[in-house]
Amino acid sequence: MEHCVFIQTNHKQWIGALVAEHALRRNSKHNDQFDVRILPIQDYPTFAAHEGKLYLRGGLKRVWYNEDLQSFTPTRFLPPQLMGYQGRAVVIDPDVFAVADVWELLSRDMQGKAIMCRPRSGTKGLIDKCLATSVMLLDCAKLPHWRMEENFEELFQFKRDYMDWVCLKLEDRATIGLFENEWNDFDHLTPRTRMLHTTKRQTQPWKTGLPVDFRPAERLKWYAPLSWVNFIRRQLFGEYAFLGRYRQNPDPNQERLFFGLLRECLEKGIVTEDLLREEMRKNHVRHDAFEVVERTPPLAPV
């Protein structure tokens, strides 16, 4: 296939990745024209080899933990290599759920750009000029310098800063185009949304009530006093101390969408009851998931 959608994930977000794959397939009328491939980090030994090592992130040296909720992010840079530096790829996080046909994105005119994405929101987008790599459209032939394992190693040699890498600051800006925000709609589900990204980790619908298991951002700058608080908390008490629990998503429609998709996954055997119970036992999925599925109405057919 000359076109493929890649879903990054780790063991903590496996259910999200399966639901994301189902959403892509159910909402496309062009399923014979692209592949979908899930990228679990356990398939790449380089991650395990760097467990517990210091790497450079936002100018600070931090410890790499594969247990972190978003340890999969370096695999955003794998698709060109996996495609043999040919064809088109879309790469998405495991908390991104298509509500439109992804073929519209895969087949669009890139106007000669190597990468298409959207800006980050908030201070990361406005002040740091960070681009969102959580959903990208890639012309793989134009990205021969994307060699994930080599680039990942550079983080631990302190030659490459994770934030510069993940924000695309190391790329020639002239090679990057912007697509509509709705293709990576941050926590908004409207009639215009093409892909919902439940990017506010603390309110991801399948996590409600569980202990928080992600590390807050830590960038020691004068305008970010909370980062200083997190730095001190982490130094004194550990990575996940006093972080509380996941909260309910404030938008019931986003919860209904996810659990409507999960209902279909259970009905089709994409997610088995045994798998879901095991993920609940591991605190990767909220403990009332079956009850929420039961009370969620079926999604409208495509």
Buried (B, 14 or more C-beta within 10 A) or exposed (E): EEBBBBBBBBBBBBBBBBBBBBBBBBBBEEBEEBEBBBBBBEEBEEBEEBEEEBBBBBEBEBBBBBBBBBBBBBBBBBBBBBBEBEBBBBBBBBBBBBBBBBBEBBBBEBEEBBBBBBBBBEEBBEEBEBBBBBBBBBBBBBBEEBBBBEBBBBBBEEEBBBBBBBBBBEBEEEBBBBBEBBBBBBBEBEEEBBBBBBBEBBBBBBBBEBEBBBBBEBBEEEEBEEBBEBBEBBEEEEBBEEBEEBBEBEBEEBBBBBBBBBBBBBEEEBBEEEBBBBBBEEBBBBEEBBEBBEEBEEBEEE
